[in-house]
Amino acid sequence: MKKIVALLFICSSFLLWAQKIDPEAKRLLDTASAKLSKNSTFYIKFNYLYSVPGQKSVTEIGQVYAAKEKYHLILPSITQIYDGNKIYTISKEDKEITSSDKEDGDSLSPTNILSLYKSGFNITFEGNSTINNVKCSIIKLVPTDTKKSKSILLALSNNKIVRVSENYNDGSSLILMIIDFKENLIVNKSLLTFDKNNYKDYTLTEL
């Protein structure tokens, strides 16, 4: 489960000077990133498949509500809320909440997944592929820091993410498949704020 959250939210520091960027890949990402930034509110429903060598794969459904930089991520056992100031990670199983300040620098999240490429990755255009009957452009991102994940593949169609897959150095992998994407919708403010009264029997830890 930690790897699932990691794909969307782990903070990373990268070396900009080491980047190698394919012009076609950059054009596609620039266009998609600009489109997403204009649509400051959105909802995404996705299926994720997490695989570890020698273990049974995990597949479940997740949802994200976002407005500008704020977001509310819902997974089967973990909820994460970023209210613009702090990140609250809520474990339903352990009844624990951790609160932390948003890190400076490059942080992979639902609201910047299409802009993080601007630093810290070597980027190549891998051609076109059909995914679930949708023609997609495939872009490969390889971290310049070799200690990070092995690679990330983004599948884009009509300037939208169709699939995100990440391969880790330990052989595990995570695939996020977008099921539903809605733009320019009204996101209830209560989803983008943390209210401790909703978690009275939870333990809150400040990091």
N, C-alpha and C positions, 0 to 999 in steps of 0.2 A: 504493500500500500504506500510505503514511503516513496517508491520510485514513481508511482502515479502522480503524487503531488509534486515530485521533483520536476517532472517534465514541464509543468505549468508555472512553478513558483520558485525554484532554487535560484539564489542570487549567484551571479558569476562575474568574475573579473577577467577581462581579455586584453590582448595586446593589439591595438589598432594597426600598428605599423606592419604587422606580419600578414595582413589580409591579402588574399588573391581573389579577385572578384571577376567572374565572367560577365561581360556586358549585357547579354541577353537575360541572364538570371537577375541581374540588378534591375533591368528595365521592368521585368515582371513583378519583382518585389516592391519596387518603388511605386508602381501603379496600384497594386493591391493595398499597400500600406496607406497611400493617400486616400483611397476610397474608404478604408476602415476608419481613418481618423475623422473623416467628414461625418460618418454615421456614428455619433458619439454615444448612442444607446443601442444596445443589441442584446439578443438572447440566443444562446447556442445550446442545443441538445446533442450529445455525442455518445458514442459507444467506445469504450476502451478495452483493449486486449493486452494484458500484461503477461509475458512469458519468461520463465526462468528455466535454463537447461536442466532436465531431469525432474522437473516439478510440473504439477498440473497448472495449466494456464488459467488466468482469472479474466473473465469478461463481464462487464457491468455497464450501466448507463449513468451518465453524469449530465449536469446542467450548469450553465453560467448565465447570470444576469449582470450586465455591465452598463455604466454610465460614465463617460469620460474615463478617468483613471480608476474609479471605484468599481468594485465587483463583488459578487456573491457566488461562490462556487459550491455546488452541492454534489457530493459523492455518497455512495451507500453508507460509509462509516465515518466520513470526514466532511465537515463544512468549513469553508474558509471565507472570511469577510475582510475586505480592505475598505475602510471608510474614508480614505484619503489621508489618514494620519497613521493609523496602526493596522497591523494585520492580525486578525484573530483566527486561530486554527482550533476547531472544535472537534474533539474525538467523542463520538457518541458511545462507543464501546467502553472507553475508560472514564467517561464523564469528566473529561479534563479539557481545559481551555488554555492555550498559550497565547500571550499577547506580545508583539514585538514591533519596534519601529520599522518603517519601510527603509530598506537599505538604499544607499546612494549608488549610482552607477547603473550597470546593466542588470536588470532583473526580469526574468522571463515570467510573464503573467498573461492572463486572457486579454488584457488591453494593450499589450505591446508586442505580441508574438510576431507581428509582421513588421516590426521596426528594430528588433534586437539584432537582426542580421547586419546592421550598419557598423557594428564593431565586433571583433572577436571571432569571425568565421571566415574560412576560405569557402567561396561559393561557386558552384558550377551548375550549368543547365544540363540536365540529364535527358532531355528530349520529351516526347509526349507519350502518354499512356492512357488507356481507358479504364476507369475505376467505377464500378457500379453503373456501367453504361454512360458514363460522363467522360468526355475527353479532357484530360488534364495535362498541364505542364508540370514536369517534375524538377524540383530544385534541391540540390544536395548542399548541406551546410556541414562543414567539418571544423570543429573548434581549433583555433590556433594553439590553445593550451591542451596538450595531449593528455593531461590528467582528467579532463572533462569527458563527456560522453563521446563515443566513437564517431557517430554521425547522426544528423537529423535530415529526414526527407520531407519536403513539403510538396503536396499536390494541390495545384491551384487551377480553378476553372472560373472564367468570367470574373476575375479579380477577387475570388473568394477561396478560402481554404476548404478543401474537400477532405483531406487526410493529412495527419501529422504522424510520423513514425520516428522513434528514436532508438538507436542501438547503443547499449552501454558496454563499457570495457570488460565487464564480468560475463558477457555473453547473453545477458537478459535484454529484452526489448519491450517497447511499449508502442502501441498503435492507437491513435485517436481517429475515429471516423465520424465526420460531422453528419448528424441525422437531420437536424433542422437548424436554420439560421434565419432570424428575423431582425430587421433593421428599423431604426427610427421609431421605436416603440416607447411607451411610457413605462418606466421602471419604478415600482413602488419604493419610495424613500426608505421605508422600513427594512427593505432587503439590503440596503447599502449602509446601514448603521448597526452597531452592536449594542444590544440591550441586555445587561446582566440579569435582569428580571426574568428573561426567558430561559435562563439556565440556573435557577436557584440551587439545584442540587449538584452543580458542577464545581470543580476546583479550578480557580483562575490563577495562572502563574505568569508573572511579568518577566520577560527575558531582557 
